[in-house]
Amino acid sequence: MGGNGIVGLAAEYGPWVMLVFYLLYRDMQKDEVARAALERNTRVLSELNLLLRERLPRG
């Protein structure tokens, strides 16, 4: 029963488990791409802020 039960569970839920892990993996990839884009945008905005502060007159 033990061996058949494990094989039965793997056969029944295996595709769903693989699908869930695949979807989580794809979500992680999208999250990494979004984080990289936000980091680039933050760097650009910081540089623009620095340039504006340097060029604006003080006082």
VEXDREN-603103 format. One record per atom (N, C-alpha, C): residue number from 1; residue in one letter; atom name; x, y, z. Coordinates in Angstrom, 2 decimals, decimal comma. Each point is the difference from the previous one (the first is absolute). Layout:
REM VEXDREN-603103
num->NUM | residuo->a | atomo->CA | x->X | y->Y | z->Z;
...
This chain:
REM VEXDREN-603103
num->1 | residuo->m | atomo->N | x->0,83 | y->-1,19 | z->0,00;
num->1 | residuo->m | atomo->CA | x->-0,83 | y->1,19 | z->0,00;
num->1 | residuo->m | atomo->C | x->0,86 | y->1,25 | z->0,00;
num->2 | residuo->g | atomo->N | x->1,13 | y->-0,03 | z->0,75;
num->2 | residuo->g | atomo->CA | x->0,84 | y->1,20 | z->0,09;
num->2 | residuo->g | atomo->C | x->0,58 | y->0,41 | z->-1,34;
num->3 | residuo->g | atomo->N | x->0,56 | y->-0,98 | z->-0,72;
num->3 | residuo->g | atomo->CA | x->0,58 | y->0,32 | z->-1,31;
num->3 | residuo->g | atomo->C | x->-1,05 | y->0,42 | z->-1,00;
num->4 | residuo->n | atomo->N | x->-1,13 | y->-0,71 | z->-0,03;
num->4 | residuo->n | atomo->CA | x->-1,07 | y->0,34 | z->-0,93;
num->4 | residuo->n | atomo->C | x->-0,62 | y->1,35 | z->0,34;
num->5 | residuo->g | atomo->N | x->-0,08 | y->0,30 | z->1,28;
num->5 | residuo->g | atomo->CA | x->-0,58 | y->1,29 | z->0,41;
num->5 | residuo->g | atomo->C | x->0,85 | y->1,18 | z->-0,46;
num->6 | residuo->i | atomo->N | x->1,30 | y->-0,14 | z->0,16;
num->6 | residuo->i | atomo->CA | x->0,90 | y->1,10 | z->-0,40;
num->6 | residuo->i | atomo->C | x->-0,01 | y->0,17 | z->-1,51;
num->7 | residuo->v | atomo->N | x->0,05 | y->-1,13 | z->-0,72;
num->7 | residuo->v | atomo->CA | x->-0,03 | y->0,06 | z->-1,46;
num->7 | residuo->v | atomo->C | x->-1,33 | y->0,57 | z->-0,47;
num->8 | residuo->g | atomo->N | x->-1,07 | y->-0,39 | z->0,65;
num->8 | residuo->g | atomo->CA | x->-1,32 | y->0,52 | z->-0,36;
num->8 | residuo->g | atomo->C | x->-0,10 | y->1,49 | z->0,23;
num->9 | residuo->l | atomo->N | x->0,51 | y->0,47 | z->1,14;
num->9 | residuo->l | atomo->CA | x->-0,03 | y->1,43 | z->0,27;
num->9 | residuo->l | atomo->C | x->0,86 | y->0,78 | z->-0,99;
num->10 | residuo->a | atomo->N | x->1,19 | y->-0,54 | z->-0,31;
num->10 | residuo->a | atomo->CA | x->0,88 | y->0,67 | z->-0,95;
num->10 | residuo->a | atomo->C | x->-0,63 | y->0,04 | z->-1,38;
num->11 | residuo->a | atomo->N | x->-0,66 | y->-1,10 | z->-0,38;
num->11 | residuo->a | atomo->CA | x->-0,65 | y->-0,04 | z->-1,31;
num->11 | residuo->a | atomo->C | x->-1,20 | y->0,93 | z->-0,06;
num->12 | residuo->e | atomo->N | x->-0,71 | y->0,12 | z->1,12;
num->12 | residuo->e | atomo->CA | x->-1,20 | y->0,84 | z->0,01;
num->12 | residuo->e | atomo->C | x->0,33 | y->1,47 | z->0,13;
num->13 | residuo->y | atomo->N | x->0,90 | y->0,35 | z->0,90;
num->13 | residuo->y | atomo->CA | x->0,27 | y->1,40 | z->0,28;
num->13 | residuo->y | atomo->C | x->1,28 | y->0,51 | z->-0,64;
num->14 | residuo->g | atomo->N | x->0,78 | y->-0,86 | z->-0,60;
num->14 | residuo->g | atomo->CA | x->1,26 | y->0,40 | z->-0,61;
num->14 | residuo->g | atomo->C | x->-0,12 | y->1,13 | z->-1,00;
num->15 | residuo->p | atomo->N | x->-0,91 | y->-0,12 | z->-0,98;
num->15 | residuo->p | atomo->CA | x->-0,12 | y->1,08 | z->-0,98;
num->15 | residuo->p | atomo->C | x->-0,41 | y->1,33 | z->0,64;
num->16 | residuo->w | atomo->N | x->-0,86 | y->-0,05 | z->1,01;
num->16 | residuo->w | atomo->CA | x->-0,44 | y->1,23 | z->0,66;
num->16 | residuo->w | atomo->C | x->1,14 | y->0,63 | z->0,78;
num->17 | residuo->v | atomo->N | x->0,77 | y->-0,85 | z->0,66;
num->17 | residuo->v | atomo->CA | x->1,14 | y->0,51 | z->0,76;
num->17 | residuo->v | atomo->C | x->1,00 | y->0,64 | z->-0,95;
num->18 | residuo->m | atomo->N | x->0,28 | y->-0,66 | z->-1,12;
num->18 | residuo->m | atomo->CA | x->0,92 | y->0,55 | z->-0,99;
num->18 | residuo->m | atomo->C | x->-0,53 | y->1,32 | z->-0,56;
num->19 | residuo->l | atomo->N | x->-1,30 | y->0,07 | z->-0,26;
num->19 | residuo->l | atomo->CA | x->-0,59 | y->1,23 | z->-0,51;
num->19 | residuo->l | atomo->C | x->0,14 | y->1,13 | z->1,01;
num->20 | residuo->v | atomo->N | x->-0,26 | y->-0,29 | z->1,27;
num->20 | residuo->v | atomo->CA | x->0,11 | y->1,03 | z->1,04;
num->20 | residuo->v | atomo->C | x->1,44 | y->0,51 | z->0,08;
num->21 | residuo->f | atomo->N | x->0,97 | y->-0,91 | z->0,02;
num->21 | residuo->f | atomo->CA | x->1,39 | y->0,43 | z->0,07;
num->21 | residuo->f | atomo->C | x->0,42 | y->0,77 | z->-1,24;
num->22 | residuo->y | atomo->N | x->-0,50 | y->-0,40 | z->-1,16;
num->22 | residuo->y | atomo->CA | x->0,31 | y->0,72 | z->-1,23;
num->22 | residuo->y | atomo->C | x->-0,57 | y->1,41 | z->0,05;
num->23 | residuo->l | atomo->N | x->-1,25 | y->0,12 | z->0,45;
num->23 | residuo->l | atomo->CA | x->-0,61 | y->1,33 | z->0,08;
num->23 | residuo->l | atomo->C | x->0,70 | y->0,88 | z->1,03;
num->24 | residuo->l | atomo->N | x->0,40 | y->-0,58 | z->1,11;
num->24 | residuo->l | atomo->CA | x->0,76 | y->0,76 | z->1,00;
num->24 | residuo->l | atomo->C | x->1,35 | y->0,44 | z->-0,57;
num->25 | residuo->y | atomo->N | x->0,63 | y->-0,87 | z->-0,76;
num->25 | residuo->y | atomo->CA | x->1,28 | y->0,34 | z->-0,63;
num->25 | residuo->y | atomo->C | x->-0,16 | y->1,14 | z->-0,99;
num->26 | residuo->r | atomo->N | x->-1,04 | y->-0,06 | z->-0,83;
num->26 | residuo->r | atomo->CA | x->-0,25 | y->1,07 | z->-0,97;
num->26 | residuo->r | atomo->C | x->-0,33 | y->1,31 | z->0,71;
num->27 | residuo->d | atomo->N | x->-0,75 | y->-0,08 | z->1,08;
num->27 | residuo->d | atomo->CA | x->-0,32 | y->1,20 | z->0,78;
num->27 | residuo->d | atomo->C | x->1,27 | y->0,60 | z->0,58;
num->28 | residuo->m | atomo->N | x->0,90 | y->-0,85 | z->0,47;
num->28 | residuo->m | atomo->CA | x->1,27 | y->0,48 | z->0,54;
num->28 | residuo->m | atomo->C | x->0,83 | y->0,70 | z->-1,09;
num->29 | residuo->q | atomo->N | x->0,00 | y->-0,57 | z->-1,21;
num->29 | residuo->q | atomo->CA | x->0,73 | y->0,62 | z->-1,10;
num->29 | residuo->q | atomo->C | x->-0,58 | y->1,37 | z->-0,33;
num->30 | residuo->k | atomo->N | x->-1,32 | y->0,10 | z->-0,06;
num->30 | residuo->k | atomo->CA | x->-0,64 | y->1,29 | z->-0,28;
num->30 | residuo->k | atomo->C | x->0,31 | y->1,01 | z->1,09;
num->31 | residuo->d | atomo->N | x->0,02 | y->-0,47 | z->1,24;
num->31 | residuo->d | atomo->CA | x->0,31 | y->0,88 | z->1,12;
num->31 | residuo->d | atomo->C | x->1,43 | y->0,52 | z->-0,10;
num->32 | residuo->e | atomo->N | x->0,94 | y->-0,86 | z->-0,38;
num->32 | residuo->e | atomo->CA | x->1,39 | y->0,43 | z->-0,16;
num->32 | residuo->e | atomo->C | x->0,13 | y->1,03 | z->-1,11;
num->33 | residuo->v | atomo->N | x->-0,71 | y->-0,18 | z->-1,09;
num->33 | residuo->v | atomo->CA | x->0,04 | y->0,96 | z->-1,10;
num->33 | residuo->v | atomo->C | x->-0,58 | y->1,33 | z->0,44;
num->34 | residuo->a | atomo->N | x->-1,11 | y->-0,04 | z->0,73;
num->34 | residuo->a | atomo->CA | x->-0,61 | y->1,23 | z->0,49;
num->34 | residuo->a | atomo->C | x->0,92 | y->0,71 | z->0,98;
num->35 | residuo->r | atomo->N | x->0,65 | y->-0,74 | z->0,87;
num->35 | residuo->r | atomo->CA | x->0,94 | y->0,61 | z->0,96;
num->35 | residuo->r | atomo->C | x->1,17 | y->0,65 | z->-0,73;
num->36 | residuo->a | atomo->N | x->0,51 | y->-0,66 | z->-1,03;
num->36 | residuo->a | atomo->CA | x->1,11 | y->0,57 | z->-0,77;
num->36 | residuo->a | atomo->C | x->-0,43 | y->1,30 | z->-0,68;
num->37 | residuo->a | atomo->N | x->-1,20 | y->0,02 | z->-0,56;
num->37 | residuo->a | atomo->CA | x->-0,50 | y->1,21 | z->-0,64;
num->37 | residuo->a | atomo->C | x->-0,17 | y->1,13 | z->1,01;
num->38 | residuo->l | atomo->N | x->-0,55 | y->-0,33 | z->1,16;
num->38 | residuo->l | atomo->CA | x->-0,16 | y->1,02 | z->1,04;
num->38 | residuo->l | atomo->C | x->1,35 | y->0,52 | z->0,49;
num->39 | residuo->e | atomo->N | x->0,96 | y->-0,89 | z->0,10;
num->39 | residuo->e | atomo->CA | x->1,34 | y->0,43 | z->0,44;
num->39 | residuo->e | atomo->C | x->0,63 | y->0,94 | z->-1,03;
num->40 | residuo->r | atomo->N | x->-0,14 | y->-0,33 | z->-1,28;
num->40 | residuo->r | atomo->CA | x->0,52 | y->0,89 | z->-1,06;
num->40 | residuo->r | atomo->C | x->-0,69 | y->1,35 | z->0,05;
num->41 | residuo->n | atomo->N | x->-1,32 | y->0,00 | z->0,15;
num->41 | residuo->n | atomo->CA | x->-0,75 | y->1,25 | z->0,06;
num->41 | residuo->n | atomo->C | x->0,42 | y->0,82 | z->1,21;
num->42 | residuo->t | atomo->N | x->0,24 | y->-0,65 | z->1,12;
num->42 | residuo->t | atomo->CA | x->0,43 | y->0,70 | z->1,20;
num->42 | residuo->t | atomo->C | x->1,36 | y->0,64 | z->-0,22;
num->43 | residuo->r | atomo->N | x->0,91 | y->-0,71 | z->-0,65;
num->43 | residuo->r | atomo->CA | x->1,33 | y->0,56 | z->-0,28;
num->43 | residuo->r | atomo->C | x->-0,11 | y->1,21 | z->-0,92;
num->44 | residuo->v | atomo->N | x->-0,84 | y->-0,10 | z->-1,02;
num->44 | residuo->v | atomo->CA | x->-0,17 | y->1,12 | z->-0,93;
num->44 | residuo->v | atomo->C | x->-0,59 | y->1,20 | z->0,72;
num->45 | residuo->l | atomo->N | x->-1,02 | y->-0,22 | z->0,81;
num->45 | residuo->l | atomo->CA | x->-0,60 | y->1,11 | z->0,73;
num->45 | residuo->l | atomo->C | x->0,97 | y->0,62 | z->0,99;
num->46 | residuo->s | atomo->N | x->0,82 | y->-0,80 | z->0,62;
num->46 | residuo->s | atomo->CA | x->1,01 | y->0,52 | z->0,93;
num->46 | residuo->s | atomo->C | x->1,02 | y->0,86 | z->-0,75;
num->47 | residuo->e | atomo->N | x->0,42 | y->-0,45 | z->-1,16;
num->47 | residuo->e | atomo->CA | x->0,94 | y->0,79 | z->-0,81;
num->47 | residuo->e | atomo->C | x->-0,63 | y->1,31 | z->-0,44;
num->48 | residuo->l | atomo->N | x->-1,26 | y->-0,05 | z->-0,43;
num->48 | residuo->l | atomo->CA | x->-0,68 | y->1,23 | z->-0,40;
num->48 | residuo->l | atomo->C | x->-0,12 | y->0,96 | z->1,17;
num->49 | residuo->n | atomo->N | x->-0,32 | y->-0,53 | z->1,16;
num->49 | residuo->n | atomo->CA | x->-0,11 | y->0,82 | z->1,19;
num->49 | residuo->n | atomo->C | x->1,33 | y->0,67 | z->0,31;
num->50 | residuo->l | atomo->N | x->1,08 | y->-0,76 | z->-0,10;
num->50 | residuo->l | atomo->CA | x->1,33 | y->0,54 | z->0,26;
num->50 | residuo->l | atomo->C | x->0,35 | y->1,09 | z->-1,01;
num->51 | residuo->l | atomo->N | x->-0,28 | y->-0,24 | z->-1,27;
num->51 | residuo->l | atomo->CA | x->0,29 | y->1,00 | z->-1,03;
num->51 | residuo->l | atomo->C | x->-0,80 | y->1,27 | z->0,23;
num->52 | residuo->l | atomo->N | x->-1,26 | y->-0,14 | z->0,35;
num->52 | residuo->l | atomo->CA | x->-0,83 | y->1,18 | z->0,25;
num->52 | residuo->l | atomo->C | x->0,51 | y->0,78 | z->1,21;
num->53 | residuo->r | atomo->N | x->0,38 | y->-0,68 | z->1,04;
num->53 | residuo->r | atomo->CA | x->0,52 | y->0,69 | z->1,19;
num->53 | residuo->r | atomo->C | x->1,30 | y->0,73 | z->-0,31;
num->54 | residuo->e | atomo->N | x->0,83 | y->-0,59 | z->-0,85;
num->54 | residuo->e | atomo->CA | x->1,26 | y->0,65 | z->-0,35;
num->54 | residuo->e | atomo->C | x->-0,22 | y->1,25 | z->-0,85;
num->55 | residuo->r | atomo->N | x->-1,01 | y->0,00 | z->-0,84;
num->55 | residuo->r | atomo->CA | x->-0,20 | y->1,10 | z->-0,94;
num->55 | residuo->r | atomo->C | x->-0,90 | y->1,10 | z->0,53;
num->56 | residuo->l | atomo->N | x->-0,83 | y->-0,30 | z->0,97;
num->56 | residuo->l | atomo->CA | x->-0,87 | y->1,04 | z->0,55;
num->56 | residuo->l | atomo->C | x->0,79 | y->0,90 | z->0,93;
num->57 | residuo->p | atomo->N | x->-0,28 | y->1,29 | z->-0,05;
num->57 | residuo->p | atomo->CA | x->0,72 | y->0,91 | z->0,91;
num->57 | residuo->p | atomo->C | x->-0,44 | y->-0,21 | z->1,44;
num->58 | residuo->r | atomo->N | x->0,93 | y->0,16 | z->0,88;
num->58 | residuo->r | atomo->CA | x->-0,29 | y->-0,14 | z->1,43;
num->58 | residuo->r | atomo->C | x->-0,51 | y->1,33 | z->0,53;
num->59 | residuo->g | atomo->N | x->-0,95 | y->-0,09 | z->0,91;
num->59 | residuo->g | atomo->CA | x->-0,37 | y->1,23 | z->0,66;
num->59 | residuo->g | atomo->C | x->-1,42 | y->0,27 | z->-0,04;
